[in-house]
Amino acid sequence: MQRRFARWIAWCLALAALAPAASQAATSPPAAPTPEQQAVAETDRTSLREFETRRRAASTHPNELYRLYGAEAAGRGEWRAAADQFRRAARYADKYSQHRLSLIYWHGLGQPADRALAYAWADLAAERRYPQFLLLREKMWLELSQAERERALGEGRALYDEYGDAAAKPRFERALARARGQVTGSRAGASVDRVQVSASLGGGSLFDGGDSLDLRPMYAQWRLDAHRYWAVEDAIWQSGGSVDVGPLETLNGTP
């Protein structure tokens, strides 16, 4: 009896010792987001069917295709591969991919953190003065030390030579012209907008509409005209795109 009573007392004391810790855990603030959480986007994680749909729709536009591959790699946490794909998309004047690269370098995902280089990419992403990217650029600038600011300006000059619109837009236009020449359809003036174009997604008959993809949007006339394409993209981003820039965090205790 005494032994059972002693065990009961020990159990009560153990509960009393745990109670403050449990209370403290219940009232403690939520954990800060990790670098990965701040650099990933909701659209990075897609189903296989959705990915294949987007991949086919992007096949005529290298900026969209490499951006999609970059997002897929980011969704898997493969940040080095994501950076490689976003960099490919950035060569075709893809501002969103340049923005993603700025976050990858800022948080040091897949490679050592480099805040000066991150700012250079953010400045490049803001070249067309899209509000979201301007905001992120200014947030980063405020976090940089004077030495980092000086190096960021040097990094930026090199990036603009390769990835700025003056170099990247003509590169995109040449790629789009090649894709436009491969479009199947009438060469006597028929509009592809009025042609039914579809492809199987697998797992069903070619004649089963429930398992096929309508490719007409992929060949929409505005998408095959570089100037109209940029105009649509500008209108979307100027009106407020859906990129969440998130809060910036200091790295390794650096103010």
CORVENSUL-V614549 format. One record per residue. N is the residue number from 1. SS is DSSP state (H for helix, E for strand, - for the rest). PSI is psi in radians with two decimals (none if undefined). D_FIRST is the distance of its C-alpha to the first C-alpha in whole Angstrom. Layout:
n:N ss:SS psi:PSI d_first:D_FIRST
n:N ss:SS psi:PSI d_first:D_FIRST
//
This chain:
n:1 ss:- psi:-0.81 d_first:0
n:2 ss:H psi:-0.64 d_first:4
n:3 ss:H psi:-0.74 d_first:5
n:4 ss:H psi:-0.64 d_first:5
n:5 ss:H psi:-0.68 d_first:6
n:6 ss:H psi:-0.70 d_first:9
n:7 ss:H psi:-0.66 d_first:10
n:8 ss:H psi:-0.73 d_first:11
n:9 ss:H psi:-0.77 d_first:12
n:10 ss:H psi:-0.69 d_first:14
n:11 ss:H psi:-0.74 d_first:15
n:12 ss:H psi:-0.73 d_first:17
n:13 ss:H psi:-0.67 d_first:19
n:14 ss:H psi:-0.74 d_first:20
n:15 ss:H psi:-0.73 d_first:21
n:16 ss:H psi:-0.65 d_first:23
n:17 ss:H psi:-0.57 d_first:25
n:18 ss:H psi:-0.45 d_first:26
n:19 ss:H psi:-0.84 d_first:27
n:20 ss:H psi:-0.68 d_first:30
n:21 ss:H psi:-0.72 d_first:31
n:22 ss:H psi:-0.71 d_first:31
n:23 ss:H psi:-0.71 d_first:33
n:24 ss:H psi:-0.68 d_first:36
n:25 ss:H psi:-0.62 d_first:36
n:26 ss:H psi:-0.52 d_first:37
n:27 ss:H psi:-0.09 d_first:40
n:28 ss:- psi:2.59 d_first:41
n:29 ss:- psi:2.72 d_first:45
n:30 ss:- psi:2.62 d_first:46
n:31 ss:- psi:2.53 d_first:46
n:32 ss:- psi:2.56 d_first:50
n:33 ss:- psi:2.52 d_first:52
n:34 ss:- psi:2.84 d_first:53
n:35 ss:H psi:-0.71 d_first:56
n:36 ss:H psi:-0.73 d_first:56
n:37 ss:H psi:-0.54 d_first:55
n:38 ss:H psi:-0.31 d_first:58
n:39 ss:H psi:-0.26 d_first:61
n:40 ss:- psi:2.70 d_first:60
n:41 ss:- psi:2.67 d_first:62
n:42 ss:H psi:-0.61 d_first:60
n:43 ss:H psi:-0.06 d_first:63
n:44 ss:H psi:-0.48 d_first:62
n:45 ss:- psi:1.98 d_first:60
n:46 ss:- psi:2.81 d_first:62
n:47 ss:- psi:2.85 d_first:62
n:48 ss:H psi:-0.71 d_first:64
n:49 ss:H psi:-0.77 d_first:67
n:50 ss:H psi:-0.71 d_first:67
n:51 ss:H psi:-0.77 d_first:67
n:52 ss:H psi:-0.65 d_first:70
n:53 ss:H psi:-0.82 d_first:72
n:54 ss:H psi:-0.62 d_first:72
n:55 ss:H psi:-0.75 d_first:73
n:56 ss:H psi:-0.68 d_first:76
n:57 ss:H psi:-0.45 d_first:77
n:58 ss:- psi:0.02 d_first:77
n:59 ss:- psi:-0.38 d_first:79
n:60 ss:- psi:-0.10 d_first:82
n:61 ss:- psi:1.78 d_first:81
n:62 ss:H psi:-0.56 d_first:79
n:63 ss:H psi:-0.76 d_first:78
n:64 ss:H psi:-0.65 d_first:76
n:65 ss:H psi:-0.87 d_first:75
n:66 ss:H psi:-0.59 d_first:74
n:67 ss:H psi:-0.73 d_first:72
n:68 ss:H psi:-0.78 d_first:70
n:69 ss:H psi:-0.66 d_first:69
n:70 ss:H psi:-0.75 d_first:68
n:71 ss:H psi:-0.69 d_first:66
n:72 ss:H psi:-0.78 d_first:64
n:73 ss:H psi:-0.71 d_first:63
n:74 ss:H psi:-0.69 d_first:62
n:75 ss:H psi:-0.49 d_first:60
n:76 ss:- psi:-0.07 d_first:58
n:77 ss:- psi:0.26 d_first:58
n:78 ss:- psi:1.41 d_first:61
n:79 ss:H psi:-0.55 d_first:62
n:80 ss:H psi:-0.76 d_first:65
n:81 ss:H psi:-0.66 d_first:66
n:82 ss:H psi:-0.77 d_first:66
n:83 ss:H psi:-0.71 d_first:68
n:84 ss:H psi:-0.75 d_first:71
n:85 ss:H psi:-0.71 d_first:71
n:86 ss:H psi:-0.60 d_first:71
n:87 ss:H psi:-0.65 d_first:74
n:88 ss:H psi:-0.78 d_first:76
n:89 ss:H psi:-0.64 d_first:76
n:90 ss:H psi:-0.48 d_first:77
n:91 ss:- psi:-0.28 d_first:80
n:92 ss:- psi:0.58 d_first:81
n:93 ss:- psi:0.57 d_first:81
n:94 ss:- psi:1.80 d_first:77
n:95 ss:H psi:-0.59 d_first:76
n:96 ss:H psi:-0.72 d_first:73
n:97 ss:H psi:-0.64 d_first:72
n:98 ss:H psi:-0.66 d_first:73
n:99 ss:H psi:-0.77 d_first:71
n:100 ss:H psi:-0.65 d_first:68
n:101 ss:H psi:-0.65 d_first:69
n:102 ss:H psi:-0.69 d_first:69
n:103 ss:H psi:-0.67 d_first:65
n:104 ss:H psi:-0.78 d_first:64
n:105 ss:H psi:-0.58 d_first:66
n:106 ss:H psi:-0.77 d_first:64
n:107 ss:H psi:-0.06 d_first:61
n:108 ss:- psi:0.84 d_first:62
n:109 ss:- psi:2.03 d_first:61
n:110 ss:- psi:-0.14 d_first:62
n:111 ss:- psi:2.88 d_first:64
n:112 ss:- psi:2.52 d_first:63
n:113 ss:- psi:2.44 d_first:64
n:114 ss:- psi:1.65 d_first:67
n:115 ss:H psi:-0.56 d_first:68
n:116 ss:H psi:-0.79 d_first:71
n:117 ss:H psi:-0.62 d_first:72
n:118 ss:H psi:-0.76 d_first:70
n:119 ss:H psi:-0.69 d_first:72
n:120 ss:H psi:-0.72 d_first:75
n:121 ss:H psi:-0.67 d_first:74
n:122 ss:H psi:-0.68 d_first:73
n:123 ss:H psi:-0.68 d_first:76
n:124 ss:H psi:-0.73 d_first:78
n:125 ss:H psi:-0.51 d_first:76
n:126 ss:- psi:0.17 d_first:77
n:127 ss:- psi:-0.66 d_first:80
n:128 ss:- psi:0.12 d_first:81
n:129 ss:- psi:0.67 d_first:80
n:130 ss:- psi:2.29 d_first:77
n:131 ss:H psi:-0.77 d_first:75
n:132 ss:H psi:-0.70 d_first:71
n:133 ss:H psi:-0.57 d_first:73
n:134 ss:H psi:-0.72 d_first:74
n:135 ss:H psi:-0.80 d_first:71
n:136 ss:H psi:-0.73 d_first:69
n:137 ss:H psi:-0.79 d_first:72
n:138 ss:H psi:-0.61 d_first:72
n:139 ss:H psi:-0.79 d_first:68
n:140 ss:H psi:-0.76 d_first:68
n:141 ss:H psi:-0.71 d_first:71
n:142 ss:H psi:-0.42 d_first:69
n:143 ss:H psi:-0.27 d_first:67
n:144 ss:- psi:2.56 d_first:69
n:145 ss:- psi:2.96 d_first:70
n:146 ss:H psi:-0.70 d_first:74
n:147 ss:H psi:-0.70 d_first:74
n:148 ss:H psi:-0.64 d_first:72
n:149 ss:H psi:-0.73 d_first:75
n:150 ss:H psi:-0.72 d_first:78
n:151 ss:H psi:-0.61 d_first:76
n:152 ss:H psi:-0.66 d_first:75
n:153 ss:H psi:-0.67 d_first:79
n:154 ss:H psi:-0.73 d_first:80
n:155 ss:H psi:-0.68 d_first:78
n:156 ss:H psi:-0.68 d_first:79
n:157 ss:H psi:-0.72 d_first:83
n:158 ss:H psi:-0.69 d_first:82
n:159 ss:H psi:-0.68 d_first:80
n:160 ss:H psi:-0.59 d_first:83
n:161 ss:H psi:-0.57 d_first:85
n:162 ss:H psi:-0.66 d_first:83
n:163 ss:H psi:-0.11 d_first:81
n:164 ss:- psi:2.81 d_first:83
n:165 ss:H psi:-0.59 d_first:85
n:166 ss:H psi:-0.56 d_first:88
n:167 ss:H psi:-0.64 d_first:87
n:168 ss:H psi:-0.61 d_first:85
n:169 ss:H psi:-0.80 d_first:86
n:170 ss:H psi:-0.61 d_first:89
n:171 ss:H psi:-0.76 d_first:87
n:172 ss:H psi:-0.75 d_first:85
n:173 ss:H psi:-0.64 d_first:89
n:174 ss:H psi:-0.71 d_first:90
n:175 ss:H psi:-0.68 d_first:87
n:176 ss:H psi:-0.65 d_first:87
n:177 ss:H psi:-0.68 d_first:91
n:178 ss:H psi:-0.75 d_first:90
n:179 ss:H psi:-0.69 d_first:87
n:180 ss:H psi:-0.62 d_first:90
n:181 ss:H psi:-0.26 d_first:92
n:182 ss:- psi:-0.01 d_first:90
n:183 ss:- psi:2.25 d_first:89
n:184 ss:- psi:2.33 d_first:91
n:185 ss:- psi:-2.91 d_first:93
n:186 ss:- psi:2.41 d_first:96
n:187 ss:- psi:0.24 d_first:99
n:188 ss:- psi:0.25 d_first:101
n:189 ss:- psi:-0.02 d_first:99
n:190 ss:- psi:2.48 d_first:97
n:191 ss:- psi:2.30 d_first:94
n:192 ss:H psi:-0.35 d_first:90
n:193 ss:H psi:-0.37 d_first:89
n:194 ss:H psi:0.20 d_first:90
n:195 ss:- psi:2.35 d_first:89
n:196 ss:- psi:2.03 d_first:86
n:197 ss:- psi:2.21 d_first:84
n:198 ss:E psi:2.86 d_first:81
n:199 ss:E psi:2.54 d_first:79
n:200 ss:E psi:2.51 d_first:76
n:201 ss:- psi:0.05 d_first:73
n:202 ss:- psi:2.67 d_first:72
n:203 ss:- psi:0.13 d_first:70
n:204 ss:- psi:-3.13 d_first:73
n:205 ss:- psi:2.63 d_first:76
n:206 ss:- psi:-0.39 d_first:79
n:207 ss:- psi:0.12 d_first:80
n:208 ss:- psi:1.83 d_first:77
n:209 ss:H psi:-0.38 d_first:77
n:210 ss:H psi:-0.23 d_first:73
n:211 ss:H psi:0.61 d_first:72
n:212 ss:E psi:2.88 d_first:75
n:213 ss:E psi:2.22 d_first:76
n:214 ss:E psi:2.01 d_first:79
n:215 ss:- psi:0.11 d_first:80
n:216 ss:H psi:-0.71 d_first:83
n:217 ss:H psi:-0.53 d_first:81
n:218 ss:H psi:-0.55 d_first:81
n:219 ss:H psi:0.33 d_first:85
n:220 ss:- psi:2.48 d_first:86
n:221 ss:H psi:-0.67 d_first:89
n:222 ss:H psi:-0.49 d_first:87
n:223 ss:H psi:-0.39 d_first:85
n:224 ss:H psi:0.12 d_first:88
n:225 ss:- psi:1.97 d_first:90
n:226 ss:H psi:-0.73 d_first:88
n:227 ss:H psi:-0.70 d_first:89
n:228 ss:H psi:-0.63 d_first:88
n:229 ss:H psi:-0.83 d_first:85
n:230 ss:H psi:-0.64 d_first:84
n:231 ss:H psi:-0.73 d_first:85
n:232 ss:H psi:-0.77 d_first:83
n:233 ss:H psi:-0.75 d_first:80
n:234 ss:H psi:-0.74 d_first:81
n:235 ss:H psi:-0.70 d_first:81
n:236 ss:H psi:-0.86 d_first:77
n:237 ss:H psi:-0.59 d_first:76
n:238 ss:H psi:-0.50 d_first:78
n:239 ss:- psi:-0.06 d_first:77
n:240 ss:- psi:1.55 d_first:73
n:241 ss:- psi:-3.03 d_first:72
n:242 ss:- psi:0.44 d_first:68
n:243 ss:- psi:2.23 d_first:67
n:244 ss:- psi:1.94 d_first:64
n:245 ss:- psi:-0.47 d_first:65
n:246 ss:- psi:2.96 d_first:61
n:247 ss:- psi:2.66 d_first:60
n:248 ss:- psi:2.54 d_first:61
n:249 ss:- psi:2.61 d_first:59
n:250 ss:- psi:2.67 d_first:60
n:251 ss:- psi:2.27 d_first:59
n:252 ss:- psi:0.59 d_first:58
n:253 ss:- psi:0.11 d_first:58
n:254 ss:- psi:2.21 d_first:61
n:255 ss:- psi:none d_first:63
//
